[in-house]
Amino acid sequence: MPTPLITEIQRFCLQDGPGIRTTIFLKGCPLHCPWCHNPENISSKQEFYFYANKCTGCRQCQAACSSGTGNMDHDCMEKTSDRRLCTSCLQCVSACRFGARETVGKSIPMENILLEAGSDRIFYEVSGGGVTISGGEPLMFPEFTCDLARSLKVKENLHVAVETCLLAEWHNIAPLLEYVDLFIVDIKSLDPEKHQRVTGGSLQKILSNLERLLEAKAAVRIHLPIIPHFNDSSEDFETYAVYLGHFAGNLSGVDILPFHSYAAGKYIQLGRSYQYQKVPDLAVQQLAPLVQALEQQGIREITIGGMVGASAAAENGVANRALEARRGHLPPVHLPQKKGVVPTRH
């Protein structure tokens, strides 16, 4: 079974599904969206972050490099790092004594993943949360993802969500239906030519899988990343609304994710260019027409920013209540159903 590298197991997440969650990020994605907010998860191979502010220019990384980049324009004194010949041997990471280089992506045994995922069970119980398998693209590793989802659901009895672009063969998706409580599906564009040209993936396959998921009565929530000059026109908004309106009664909700440039630093640390470097973030007001169009099509549970469950968690003081419950001072509490909160389905 191909085992993916894990870039992070992030606890206390409020944007990756209902309630308080732990999100497991798998490394590797079949798409190459140029605005990606998690660029460290595009390649399935190990990489390294370079933190220029920690570099002392000792050049030990150059001496350790086995791929010959030390003989090229690889000048630590200038705080640059040429990776054109990098073979990901990561000898430079081991050689750095000052933490200026950090490995991106590690192999973590399944039992350790489950132990980490289950450690916040009390927070899941009081908030209606659980564990989200994300990436990258979990369906690049269908056997591992299914095994992980099965263990989380059957062994740990946790709510399981999967964040996916659905660019996969259906036979790799179907086994997840038994173990996944919520599929969170990204739709980048509804223009087939533009989708293929910019992201590198087939829109037809994605939409076919989405419709099969809905036919199978799976719980599906849609993520719409809105990117300047890519899918932020009135025509794009109307196309989204009309298409999703066909499934208004079957969707758990739609989260509109406005573009932000928070990931710019990651591109620099990974030694990559970032074409959205100077593109301003989208303001919430710019998305009002999309919200209105979706509402007119009967879409329920619309959020901006993907804050699924966050507002309810804050209003109910979930963090403090969970800590008190863990200490035995309070019984478990249950959040009321509110806009933006998806019910837990077991």
C-alpha positions as CSV (number, residue, x, y, z in Angstrom):
1,M,0.0,0.0,0.0
2,P,1.6,3.3,-1.0
3,T,2.0,5.4,2.1
4,P,1.9,9.2,1.8
5,L,4.1,11.5,3.7
6,I,2.3,13.7,6.3
7,T,3.1,17.4,6.4
8,E,1.1,18.2,9.5
9,I,-1.5,16.8,12.0
10,Q,-3.2,20.1,13.0
11,R,-5.3,20.1,16.1
12,F,-8.1,22.5,17.1
13,C,-9.1,23.3,13.5
14,L,-12.4,25.2,12.9
15,Q,-12.4,25.4,9.1
16,D,-12.2,21.8,7.9
17,G,-15.6,20.6,8.8
18,P,-18.1,20.8,11.6
19,G,-17.1,21.6,15.1
20,I,-13.6,21.4,16.5
21,R,-11.4,19.0,14.4
22,T,-8.0,17.5,13.9
23,T,-6.8,17.7,10.3
24,I,-4.3,15.3,8.8
25,F,-2.5,16.7,5.8
26,L,-1.3,14.2,3.2
27,K,1.5,15.3,0.8
28,G,0.7,15.0,-2.9
29,C,-1.9,16.4,-5.3
30,P,-2.7,15.7,-9.0
31,L,-3.5,19.4,-9.5
32,H,-1.1,22.3,-9.6
33,C,-3.3,25.3,-8.9
34,P,-1.0,28.4,-9.0
35,W,-2.8,30.0,-6.0
36,C,-2.6,26.9,-3.8
37,H,-2.7,27.8,-0.1
38,N,-0.9,24.6,0.8
39,P,2.0,24.5,-1.7
40,E,4.0,22.2,0.5
41,N,1.4,19.5,-0.3
42,I,1.5,19.6,-4.1
43,S,4.5,17.4,-4.5
44,S,4.4,13.9,-3.0
45,K,8.2,14.0,-2.3
46,Q,10.0,15.3,0.7
47,E,11.1,18.9,0.4
48,F,12.6,21.5,2.8
49,Y,11.7,24.9,4.0
50,F,14.5,27.5,4.0
51,Y,14.2,30.2,6.7
52,A,16.4,33.0,5.5
53,N,16.2,34.8,8.8
54,K,17.9,31.9,10.6
55,C,20.7,31.4,8.1
56,T,24.2,32.5,9.3
57,G,26.0,31.8,6.0
58,C,28.2,29.1,7.4
59,R,27.9,27.1,4.1
60,Q,27.7,23.7,5.8
61,C,24.6,23.0,3.7
62,Q,26.7,23.5,0.5
63,A,29.4,21.2,1.8
64,A,26.8,18.5,2.6
65,C,24.8,18.7,-0.6
66,S,25.1,15.6,-2.7
67,S,23.4,16.9,-5.9
68,G,25.8,19.5,-7.0
69,T,23.8,22.5,-6.2
70,G,26.7,23.7,-4.0
71,N,28.6,24.3,-7.2
72,M,25.9,26.4,-8.8
73,D,24.3,29.7,-7.8
74,H,23.6,28.4,-4.3
75,D,24.8,31.2,-2.0
76,C,23.7,31.1,1.6
77,M,25.4,34.4,2.2
78,E,22.8,36.0,-0.1
79,K,20.1,34.0,1.6
80,T,19.1,32.2,-1.7
81,S,18.7,28.6,-2.5
82,D,18.8,27.1,-6.0
83,R,16.8,23.9,-6.1
84,R,16.9,23.1,-9.8
85,L,19.2,20.1,-9.3
86,C,17.9,19.2,-5.8
87,T,17.3,15.5,-5.4
88,S,15.7,15.8,-1.9
89,C,18.5,14.0,-0.2
90,L,18.0,16.5,2.6
91,Q,21.6,16.4,3.7
92,C,21.6,20.1,3.8
93,V,18.8,19.9,6.5
94,S,20.9,17.6,8.6
95,A,24.0,19.8,8.2
96,C,22.3,23.0,9.3
97,R,23.0,23.7,13.0
98,F,20.7,26.8,13.2
99,G,17.3,25.5,12.1
100,A,17.4,27.4,8.8
101,R,16.2,24.3,7.0
102,E,13.3,22.1,7.9
103,T,12.1,18.9,6.3
104,V,8.6,19.0,4.8
105,G,6.8,15.7,4.9
106,K,7.4,12.8,7.2
107,S,6.4,9.1,7.4
108,I,4.2,8.6,10.4
109,P,3.0,5.1,11.4
110,M,-0.7,4.6,11.3
111,E,-0.9,3.9,15.1
112,N,0.8,7.2,15.8
113,I,-1.7,9.1,13.5
114,L,-4.6,7.4,15.3
115,L,-3.1,8.2,18.7
116,E,-2.8,11.9,17.8
117,A,-6.2,12.1,16.2
118,G,-7.9,10.6,19.2
119,S,-6.2,12.7,21.8
120,D,-8.8,15.5,21.4
121,R,-11.8,13.3,21.7
122,I,-13.4,15.4,24.4
123,F,-13.3,18.5,22.1
124,Y,-15.0,16.5,19.3
125,E,-17.7,15.4,21.6
126,V,-18.6,18.8,22.9
127,S,-18.5,20.5,19.6
128,G,-19.8,17.9,17.1
129,G,-16.3,17.7,15.6
130,G,-14.0,15.0,14.5
131,V,-11.1,14.3,12.2
132,T,-10.6,15.5,8.6
133,I,-8.3,13.9,6.1
134,S,-6.9,16.5,3.8
135,G,-3.9,17.4,1.7
136,G,-2.8,17.7,-1.0
137,E,-5.3,15.1,-2.3
138,P,-6.2,12.1,-0.1
139,L,-7.5,10.2,-3.1
140,M,-4.0,10.0,-4.5
141,F,-3.5,7.4,-1.8
142,P,-6.9,5.5,-1.9
143,E,-5.9,2.5,0.1
144,F,-4.2,4.4,2.8
145,T,-7.0,6.9,3.0
146,C,-9.6,4.2,3.2
147,D,-7.6,2.3,5.8
148,L,-7.3,5.5,7.9
149,A,-11.0,6.5,7.5
150,R,-12.0,2.9,8.5
151,S,-9.8,3.0,11.6
152,L,-11.0,6.5,12.6
153,K,-14.7,5.4,12.2
154,V,-14.7,1.8,13.3
155,K,-11.9,1.6,15.9
156,E,-12.1,5.2,17.2
157,N,-15.8,5.9,16.6
158,L,-15.0,9.4,15.3
159,H,-16.7,11.7,12.8
160,V,-14.7,11.5,9.6
161,A,-14.5,14.1,6.8
162,V,-12.4,14.0,3.7
163,E,-11.3,17.2,1.8
164,T,-10.9,16.3,-1.9
165,C,-11.0,17.6,-5.4
166,L,-12.5,14.2,-6.5
167,L,-9.9,13.8,-9.3
168,A,-9.8,10.0,-9.0
169,E,-11.3,6.8,-10.3
170,W,-14.7,6.0,-8.9
171,H,-13.6,2.6,-7.7
172,N,-11.2,4.4,-5.4
173,I,-13.9,6.6,-4.0
174,A,-16.7,4.1,-3.5
175,P,-15.1,2.2,-0.6
176,L,-15.0,5.4,1.4
177,L,-18.8,5.7,1.5
178,E,-19.0,3.3,4.4
179,Y,-16.6,5.2,6.6
180,V,-16.7,8.9,5.7
181,D,-19.4,11.1,7.3
182,L,-18.7,14.2,5.1
183,F,-17.1,14.8,1.8
184,I,-15.8,18.3,1.4
185,V,-15.3,18.9,-2.3
186,D,-13.4,21.7,-4.0
187,I,-14.7,23.0,-7.3
188,K,-12.1,25.3,-8.9
189,S,-14.0,26.2,-12.0
190,L,-16.9,25.1,-14.1
191,D,-15.2,25.9,-17.4
192,P,-13.7,22.6,-18.6
193,E,-11.0,24.2,-20.8
194,K,-9.9,26.7,-18.2
195,H,-9.9,24.0,-15.5
196,Q,-7.6,21.7,-17.5
197,R,-5.3,24.5,-18.6
198,V,-4.8,26.2,-15.2
199,T,-5.1,23.3,-12.7
200,G,-4.1,20.4,-14.9
201,G,-7.1,18.2,-14.1
202,S,-10.2,17.0,-15.8
203,L,-13.4,18.8,-14.7
204,Q,-15.6,16.1,-16.3
205,K,-14.2,13.4,-14.1
206,I,-14.6,15.6,-11.0
207,L,-18.2,16.5,-11.7
208,S,-19.0,12.9,-12.6
209,N,-17.6,11.7,-9.3
210,L,-19.5,14.5,-7.4
211,E,-22.8,13.5,-9.0
212,R,-22.2,9.8,-8.2
213,L,-21.5,10.8,-4.6
214,L,-24.8,12.6,-4.4
215,E,-26.6,9.8,-6.0
216,A,-25.2,7.5,-3.3
217,K,-26.7,9.8,-0.7
218,A,-23.3,10.8,0.7
219,A,-23.1,14.0,2.8
220,V,-21.3,16.5,0.6
221,R,-20.3,20.0,1.3
222,I,-18.8,22.2,-1.5
223,H,-15.8,24.5,-1.2
224,L,-15.6,27.3,-3.8
225,P,-12.2,28.9,-3.8
226,I,-12.7,32.3,-5.5
227,I,-9.5,33.5,-7.2
228,P,-9.1,36.9,-8.8
229,H,-9.1,36.9,-12.6
230,F,-9.7,33.2,-12.6
231,N,-13.3,32.5,-11.4
232,D,-14.5,35.8,-9.8
233,S,-16.6,37.1,-12.7
234,S,-20.4,37.5,-12.6
235,E,-20.5,34.8,-15.3
236,D,-18.5,32.4,-13.0
237,F,-20.8,33.2,-10.1
238,E,-24.0,32.5,-12.1
239,T,-22.5,29.3,-13.5
240,Y,-21.7,28.0,-10.0
241,A,-25.2,28.9,-8.8
242,V,-27.1,27.3,-11.6
243,Y,-25.0,24.1,-11.5
244,L,-25.1,23.7,-7.7
245,G,-28.8,24.6,-7.7
246,H,-29.5,21.3,-9.3
247,F,-28.4,19.6,-6.1
248,A,-29.6,22.2,-3.6
249,G,-31.7,19.6,-1.7
250,N,-28.8,17.2,-1.5
251,L,-25.9,19.4,-0.4
252,S,-24.9,19.9,3.2
253,G,-23.8,23.4,2.3
254,V,-21.4,25.6,0.4
255,D,-18.4,27.4,1.7
256,I,-17.0,30.3,-0.3
257,L,-13.3,30.7,0.2
258,P,-12.0,34.1,-0.9
259,F,-8.5,34.3,-2.1
260,H,-5.8,35.4,0.4
261,S,-2.1,35.6,0.1
262,Y,-1.2,34.1,3.4
263,A,0.7,31.3,1.8
264,A,3.2,33.7,0.0
265,G,5.8,33.0,2.6
266,K,5.6,29.3,2.0
267,Y,6.5,29.7,-1.6
268,I,9.6,31.6,-0.7
269,Q,10.6,29.0,1.9
270,L,10.0,26.2,-0.7
271,G,12.1,28.0,-3.3
272,R,9.2,28.5,-5.7
273,S,7.8,31.4,-7.5
274,Y,4.3,32.7,-6.7
275,Q,2.4,34.4,-9.4
276,Y,-0.2,35.8,-7.0
277,Q,2.4,37.6,-4.9
278,K,1.0,41.1,-5.5
279,V,-2.6,40.2,-6.0
280,P,-4.8,41.8,-3.3
281,D,-7.0,39.6,-1.1
282,L,-10.7,39.4,-2.0
283,A,-12.9,41.4,0.3
284,V,-16.0,39.7,1.6
285,Q,-18.2,42.4,0.0
286,Q,-17.0,41.2,-3.4
287,L,-18.6,37.8,-2.8
288,A,-22.1,39.1,-2.0
289,P,-23.4,38.5,-5.6
290,L,-22.3,34.9,-5.4
291,V,-24.0,34.4,-2.0
292,Q,-27.2,35.9,-3.4
293,A,-27.1,33.8,-6.5
294,L,-26.6,30.6,-4.5
295,E,-29.5,31.6,-2.1
296,Q,-31.8,32.2,-5.1
297,Q,-31.0,28.6,-6.2
298,G,-32.1,27.3,-2.8
299,I,-28.7,26.5,-1.5
300,R,-28.7,26.2,2.3
301,E,-25.8,26.6,4.8
302,I,-23.7,29.1,2.9
303,T,-20.6,30.5,4.6
304,I,-17.8,32.8,3.6
305,G,-14.4,31.6,4.7
306,G,-15.4,28.0,5.5
307,M,-15.9,28.7,9.2
308,V,-17.9,25.6,9.7
309,G,-18.9,25.4,13.3
310,A,-16.6,28.1,14.4
311,S,-19.2,30.7,15.3
312,A,-21.3,28.2,17.3
313,A,-18.2,27.0,19.1
314,A,-17.2,30.6,20.1
315,E,-20.7,31.5,21.2
316,N,-20.9,28.4,23.5
317,G,-17.4,28.8,24.9
318,V,-16.6,25.3,23.6
319,A,-12.9,25.5,24.4
320,N,-13.4,26.3,28.0
321,R,-16.3,23.9,28.4
322,A,-14.3,21.1,26.9
323,L,-11.4,21.7,29.3
324,E,-13.8,21.7,32.2
325,A,-15.5,18.5,31.0
326,R,-12.0,16.9,30.6
327,R,-11.4,17.8,34.3
328,G,-14.7,16.3,35.3
329,H,-16.3,19.6,36.3
330,L,-19.0,19.6,33.6
331,P,-21.0,17.1,31.7
332,P,-20.5,17.0,27.9
333,V,-22.4,19.8,26.1
334,H,-24.0,19.7,22.7
335,L,-24.1,22.6,20.3
336,P,-27.4,23.8,18.9
337,Q,-27.8,23.5,15.1
338,K,-26.9,26.8,13.5
339,K,-26.2,28.2,10.1
340,G,-22.8,27.0,9.0
341,V,-22.8,23.9,11.2
342,V,-23.2,20.5,9.6
343,P,-24.8,17.9,11.8
344,T,-22.7,15.0,12.8
345,R,-23.8,11.8,11.0
346,H,-22.8,8.4,12.4
